[in-house]
Amino acid sequence: MEATEAMAQKVQEPTLAAHERTGLNQAQIHFLQILSHIKTDEALTDLKRLVRNYYAQQLQKEADKYWAEGKIGDHLLNEHLRTPYK
């Protein structure tokens, strides 16, 4: 994981000119710059793990929000939600 963090520190912030040349947004350019430093399978695995964990955290936050609002909850566990077959 340390190699991935060191790579992230080396990556420069994308410039507006880079955006204008490529049509990519700053996040996409930044991510491509990070990917250019991936040299080993281990580094790629670390980066994939970081991205997967980020999206898992975002999904958990969203699920917690729906749970708190009562949109999802125990009531759904006892409900039959499948489409009936004819």
N, C-alpha and C positions, 0 to 999 in steps of 0.2 A: 504494500500500500504506500510505503514511503516513496517509491519511485514515481508513482502516479502523482503524488503531492508535489514532488520536486519538478515534474514536468509542467504541472499547472502553474507553478510560479514562474517558469521560463516563458510561458505563452504571453504575448503582448496583446493588449486590448485591440480589437479590430478598429480600423479607421473608417471614416465615412467614405473615403475614396475606394476602399476595398468593397464596400457595400454597393457603390455606384457601378463599379466594374463588373461585379459578379451577379448582382440582383439578389444575393443572399442577405438575410438579416444579420445583425451583429451576433446573435446567439449561434447561428449556423456557422458563421465564419470562425468564431471562437472555438467551437467544437471541432471544426476541421483542423485548426491549428493544434489543438490538443492531440488529435488523431495522428498528426504528422510526426509526433514524438514517440508513438508506439513502436517499439522495436522488437519486443519479445511476446511470446504467447502469454507469459505471466502478466505482463503489463496490460495486455488486452483483456485478460480475465479480470484483473483488478478494476479496470475501467467499466467493464460490463457490470460488475458487482455494484459499483458505485451508482451507476445509472439505474439499475434494477432496484436498489434500495431506495433511491430518491423517489421513483414512481410508486413504490410500495408505501412509502410514508405519505405521499400525496393522496393515494387512494384511501389509506386508513383515516386521514384527516377528514376526507369527504364523507366516508362511511360514518364516522363519529358524529359529524354534523347532522346527517340524516337521522341517525339514531336519536340524538338530542331533540330534534324537531318532531320526533314521533313518526316520521315517514317510513322508517323501517324499525323492526323490533321483534319481540317475542311473538307478537300476534301473527307475524308472517310465518313463523316456524310451524304453526298448527294449521295453516291455511293451505289448501290444495291449489297451487298456482299453475298447474299444467293445463294445456288446452285439451278439452275433452275430445276423444275420438268418436266418430260417428259410425 
